[in-house]
Amino acid sequence: MKKIIGLLLLLMGTTVFSQNKNAKASLEVDGVCMMCKSRIEKASLKTKGVKSATWNIETHELRLIYDERKTNLDTIQKRIVAVGHDTKELKATEEAYNSVHPCCKYRDDEVVNDHHTDED
């Protein structure tokens, strides 16, 4: 019995130490403009444990540095979809999507095309 308890404590201790306080990850997040960039980065940074969040307008890549002991990618993605932006894994609700500025309607082909025309 003591051996089993000792083994369980050892496994639990290994799990705690294997979490990285400076984990790096990237996510694909839909958006089209600087307002989207601001909203996506703020939602990420408001998640406890996120240290850095930088979203690229052209590639839609969100680069993160976060503390795995305090948060995880699922939690971060849930914060992002809550402010109206889709990720590759999760889709924002219609209510959340409709709350974004009309300029930010990334699901609307006309809005997306308008942004690409402005940048060319």
C-alpha positions, -999 to 999 in steps of 0.1 A, spaced: 0 0 0 28 24 9 45 16 -25 13 25 -44 8 58 -25 45 66 -31 42 58 -68 10 80 -71 28 109 -53 58 105 -77 35 106 -108 16 136 -95 49 154 -88 62 146 -123 31 161 -138 34 193 -120 71 198 -129 65 189 -166 43 220 -171 61 248 -188 59 283 -175 69 297 -209 51 275 -233 50 287 -269 21 280 -293 4 294 -323 -32 293 -333 -51 302 -365 -76 329 -357 -99 346 -383 -100 384 -386 -94 411 -412 -81 444 -397 -63 462 -369 -95 463 -348 -96 425 -350 -59 423 -341 -65 445 -310 -96 424 -299 -79 391 -304 -47 401 -286 -66 417 -257 -88 386 -252 -57 364 -252 -38 387 -227 -68 389 -204 -65 351 -199 -46 344 -167 -12 330 -175 -9 345 -210 23 365 -212 25 374 -248 0 374 -277 7 387 -312 -17 382 -341 -6 386 -377 -33 401 -400 -20 386 -432 -13 350 -419 -40 349 -392 -15 333 -369 -17 341 -332 16 335 -315 14 329 -277 37 326 -248 18 313 -217 22 295 -184 8 260 -187 4 259 -149 -22 286 -151 -40 281 -185 -41 260 -216 -49 265 -253 -85 255 -249 -91 282 -224 -74 308 -245 -94 298 -276 -126 300 -256 -117 336 -247 -111 344 -283 -144 330 -296 -162 348 -268 -152 381 -284 -164 370 -318 -134 354 -336 -132 319 -350 -102 296 -344 -94 266 -365 -109 244 -337 -137 266 -323 -163 288 -339 -177 319 -323 -215 320 -316 -236 341 -339 -242 364 -310 -205 369 -303 -197 373 -341 -225 398 -345 -210 419 -317 -179 428 -337 -177 460 -357 -191 458 -393 -156 464 -406 -145 431 -388 -171 407 -404 -145 382 -416 -172 357 -426 -185 382 -451 -167 378 -485 -174 414 -494 -157 427 -462 -127 404 -467 -123 416 -503 -126 452 -493 -97 447 -468 -75 430 -495 -82 458 -520 -71 484 -494 -38 466 -487 -28 460 -524 
